[in-house]
Amino acid sequence: MNGYKIVICGGGSTYTAGIVKDLIDQKDELGIRELWLYDIDEERQDTVAVVVKAVIDDLAPEIPLHVTVDPKEAFTDANFVMAQMRVGGLKMRIQDEQISLRHGVVGQETCGAGGMAYGMRTIFPMCELVDFCEEYACKDYWIVNYSNPAAIVAKAMHKLRPNARILDICDMPVEIEARMAEILGCELNDIEVDYFGLNHFGWFTNVRCKGVDVTDKLKEHVRKYGYISEASLNDALVKDPDWAHTFENAATISTLFQDYLPNTYYQYYLLPDACVEYMDINNTRGMQVVNGREKRIFDASAALKRGEKVDLTQFYVGVHGRFIVDVVKSLAKDLRHRQLVIVPNNGAIENLSDDATVEVPAYITDRGAEPIRVGKIPRFYKGLIEQQDACEGLVVEAVIEGSYQKALEAFTLNRTIPSARVAKEVLDDMIEANKGYWPELK
């Protein structure tokens, strides 16, 4: 049969409709035979699928959509699996955020105590997904994984399923590149970057626009305004104060450490006190998602069921979806597109251990990622990265071994947590909250 069977794992995500729209935009180049949604939460997935079906009917009614909770149905003969799992759902995300904030530490989805808790919930379900693909999918299947927390999930898969055909990615660097393009007044496709680090823990070392080095120009701007263009500064503050605050924190970090441009997630590690002061335990980011994006898609689903007209464009996801689909297309067609990916180091960063799990530029081929060597990095950045990579490695070992001690060591090493005493208090509360999700820690 011609074309690819593409499966979205985590079909009940509020991002699914937007991802499907971006797949449809590339349907002729990519060649889509059929689309499948797979989730373990049938009710939620069925709700989201109403909106997804409306998107397909509007843009590409010839593409069949299948919705299932049966892994054999979903993954049999699958060519590409796009993984966007959220183990525990938004309810557990909010709990992660609030437990952390009660102890006076960063309450965030992928960083700090919340990120480690989320990672510990996700490792074994991701192993299960890989096993389903090994059993049912095409022999040359690819999993494109962007499930958070990507660093911990990737490190676990490199250890537990080293031969799996899985490519781990994150859209945050590309989101920052889009901001850079806006600042420079060019298109995202005009931007090419050099970058090193871990996922949500990296630095842009060089930025080129149409081949011209614009790094110094961007540094000067970011130190003044963060990753917000002057023209959109007031608009950004009104539309989304949290993201405006995030991009402004980049200005502080760029002023303190002037060698490179930071990934915005460094705010949680280098400015944790400022982040905690800004965060609201009664209105966490997870709560905002529930009351915002999730409510909109649930309301739209209900309206469509009633036969009402809905503006589907509100669910399109912009850079996020285009990046993910571009990676799928480059894998499918051996296009060698240059993207940032999460891979075992294996010499990419010369003075880091080979088993570090790094985020670096790579060419995406039909055989996977071909990382571009970065060379040696300065001591300060190396020290930051080694500490965080050790933390993430201990999280993985804690799950595999069921080790309380290794979990405590991971929480203690994390820069968002100020002491071993606080680390133990947060960990003990997280253990209680994650019963049924974490393995027993002894």
Long-range contacts (C-beta under 8 A, 24 or more apart in sequence): 1-33, 2-31, 2-33, 3-31, 3-32, 3-33, 3-34, 4-30, 4-31, 4-32, 4-33, 4-79, 4-80, 4-332, 5-33, 5-34, 5-36, 5-77, 5-78, 5-79, 5-80, 6-32, 6-34, 6-35, 6-36, 6-78, 6-79, 6-80, 6-81, 6-82, 6-328, 7-35, 7-36, 7-37, 7-38, 7-74, 7-75, 7-78, 7-80, 7-81, 7-82, 8-35, 8-36, 8-37, 8-38, 8-81, 8-82, 8-84, 9-38, 9-39, 9-74, 9-81, 9-82, 9-83, 9-84, 9-85, 9-129, 10-38, 10-39, 10-83, 10-84, 10-85, 10-86, 10-147, 11-36, 11-37, 11-38, 11-39, 11-45, 11-48, 11-49, 11-52, 11-67, 12-37, 12-39, 12-41, 12-44, 12-45, 12-47, 12-48, 13-48, 13-84, 13-86, 14-48, 14-289, 14-293, 14-294, 14-297, 14-315, 15-84, 15-317, 15-320, 15-321, 16-48, 16-52, 16-84, 17-48, 17-51, 17-52, 17-55, 17-297, 17-312, 17-315, 17-316, 18-315, 18-316, 18-317, 18-318, 18-320, 18-321, 19-82, 19-84, 19-317, 19-321, 19-324, 19-325, 20-52, 20-55, 20-56, 21-55, 21-59, 21-312, 21-315, 21-316, 21-317, 21-321, 22-316, 22-317, 22-321, 22-322, 22-324, 22-325, 23-321, 23-325, 23-328, 24-55, 24-56, 24-59, 24-60, 24-63, 25-322, 25-325, 26-325, 26-329, 27-60, 27-63, 29-329, 29-333, 30-325, 30-328, 30-329, 30-332, 30-333, 31-332, 32-63, 34-63, 34-64, 34-65, 34-66, 35-63, 35-64, 35-65, 35-66, 36-65, 36-66, 36-67, 36-68, 36-73, 36-74, 36-78, 37-65, 37-66, 37-67, 37-68, 38-68, 38-69, 38-71, 38-74, 38-75, 39-69, 40-69, 41-89, 42-69, 44-89, 45-69, 47-297, 47-298, 47-301, 48-297, 48-301, 50-301, 50-304, 50-305, 51-297, 51-300, 51-301, 51-304, 51-310, 51-312, 51-315, 54-304, 54-310, 54-312, 55-312, 55-315, 58-312, 71-132, 71-136, 72-132, 72-136, 74-132, 74-136, 75-132, 75-133, 75-135, 75-136, 75-137, 76-136, 76-137, 77-136, 77-137, 77-138, 78-133, 78-136, 78-137, 78-138, 78-141, 79-137, 79-138, 79-140, 79-141, 79-142, 79-332, 80-141, 80-142, 80-143, 80-144, 80-328, 80-331, 80-332, 81-129, 81-133, 81-137, 81-141, 81-142, 81-143, 81-144, 82-144, 82-146, 82-324, 82-328, 83-126, 83-129, 83-143, 83-144, 83-145, 83-146, 83-147, 84-146, 84-147, 85-122, 85-125, 85-126, 85-129, 85-147, 86-147, 86-148, 87-118, 87-121, 87-122, 87-125, 87-437, 88-118, 88-121, 88-434, 88-437, 90-286, 90-289, 90-290, 90-294, 92-117, 92-118, 92-121, 92-433, 92-434, 92-437, 93-118, 93-286, 93-289, 94-284, 94-286, 94-287, 94-290, 95-433, 96-286, 96-430, 96-433, 97-279, 97-281, 97-284, 97-285, 97-286, 98-281, 98-284, 99-426, 99-429, 99-430, 99-433, 100-426, 101-276, 101-279, 101-281, 101-284, 102-281, 102-429, 103-422, 103-425, 103-426, 103-429, 104-276, 104-422, 105-272, 105-276, 105-416, 105-417, 105-418, 105-422, 105-426, 106-268, 106-272, 106-275, 106-276, 106-279, 106-416, 107-276, 107-279, 107-281, 107-284, 108-268, 108-275, 108-285, 109-148, 109-149, 109-285, 109-286, 110-148, 110-149, 110-150, 110-200, 110-265, 111-149, 111-200, 111-265, 111-268, 111-269, 111-416, 112-268, 112-272, 112-414, 112-416, 112-417, 113-411, 113-414, 113-416, 113-417, 113-426, 113-427, 113-430, 115-148, 115-149, 115-152, 116-149, 116-152, 116-391, 116-395, 116-407, 116-410, 116-411, 116-414, 116-430, 117-430, 117-433, 117-434, 117-438, 118-148, 118-149, 119-149, 119-151, 119-152, 119-153, 119-156, 119-392, 119-395, 119-396, 119-399, 120-152, 120-395, 120-398, 120-399, 120-407, 120-434, 120-437, 120-438, 121-434, 121-437, 121-438, 122-147, 122-148, 122-149, 122-152, 122-153, 123-152, 123-153, 123-156, 123-160, 123-396, 123-399, 123-400, 124-399, 124-439, 126-153, 126-156, 126-157, 127-156, 127-157, 127-160, 127-161, 130-157, 130-161, 130-164, 130-166, 131-161, 133-164, 133-165, 134-164, 140-165, 141-165, 142-166, 142-167, 142-328, 142-331, 142-368, 143-167, 144-169, 144-324, 144-327, 144-328, 144-331, 145-169, 146-170, 146-171, 146-324, 149-199, 149-200, 150-199, 150-200, 150-342, 151-198, 151-199, 151-200, 151-201, 151-342, 151-357, 151-359, 151-392, 152-392, 152-395, 152-396, 154-199, 154-342, 154-343, 154-357, 155-357, 155-392, 155-393, 155-396, 156-396, 156-399, 156-400, 158-344, 158-355, 158-357, 159-396, 159-400, 160-400, 165-368, 167-327, 167-331, 167-341, 167-364, 167-368, 167-369, 168-199, 168-341, 168-342, 168-343, 169-323, 169-324, 169-327, 169-339, 169-340, 169-341, 169-342, 170-199, 170-200, 170-340, 170-342, 170-359, 171-319, 171-320, 171-323, 171-324, 172-200, 172-263, 172-264, 172-265, 173-202, 173-204, 173-263, 173-340, 173-359, 174-319, 174-320, 174-323, 174-339, 174-340, 175-319, 175-320, 176-204, 176-227, 176-263, 176-264, 178-318, 178-319, 179-227, 179-228, 179-229, 179-247, 180-207, 180-218, 180-227, 181-209, 182-229, 182-232, 183-218, 183-221, 183-227, 183-228, 183-229, 184-209, 184-214, 184-217, 184-218, 186-210, 188-319, 192-338, 193-340, 193-361, 194-361, 194-374, 195-340, 195-359, 195-360, 195-361, 196-349, 196-358, 196-359, 196-360, 196-374, 196-377, 196-381, 197-263, 197-358, 197-359, 197-381, 197-385, 198-356, 198-357, 198-358, 198-359, 198-385, 198-388, 198-389, 198-392, 199-342, 199-357, 199-359, 200-263, 200-265, 201-263, 201-265, 201-266, 201-269, 201-359, 201-384, 201-385, 201-388, 202-263, 202-359, 203-259, 203-260, 203-261, 203-262, 203-263, 203-381, 204-260, 204-261, 204-262, 204-263, 205-259, 205-260, 207-261, 215-261, 218-261, 219-254, 219-258, 219-261, 222-250, 222-251, 222-254, 222-261, 223-251, 223-254, 223-255, 223-258, 224-251, 225-251, 226-250, 226-251, 226-254, 227-264, 242-285, 242-288, 245-278, 249-274, 249-275, 257-380, 259-378, 259-381, 260-381, 268-416, 269-384, 269-388, 269-415, 269-416, 270-415, 272-415, 272-416, 327-364, 330-364, 330-365, 331-364, 331-365, 331-366, 331-368, 332-366, 333-366, 334-365, 334-366, 335-364, 335-365, 336-363, 336-364, 336-365, 336-370, 337-363, 337-364, 338-362, 338-363, 338-364, 338-372, 339-364, 341-369, 341-371, 343-369, 343-371, 346-371, 347-373, 348-372, 348-373, 348-374, 349-374, 349-375, 349-376, 349-377, 349-385, 350-374, 350-375, 350-376, 351-376, 351-377, 351-382, 352-377, 352-382, 352-385, 352-386, 352-389, 353-386, 353-389, 356-385, 356-386, 356-389, 357-389, 357-392, 358-385, 384-415, 387-413, 387-415, 388-413, 388-414, 388-415, 398-441, 399-438, 399-439, 402-439, 402-440, 402-441, 402-442, 403-441, 403-442, 404-441, 404-442, 407-441
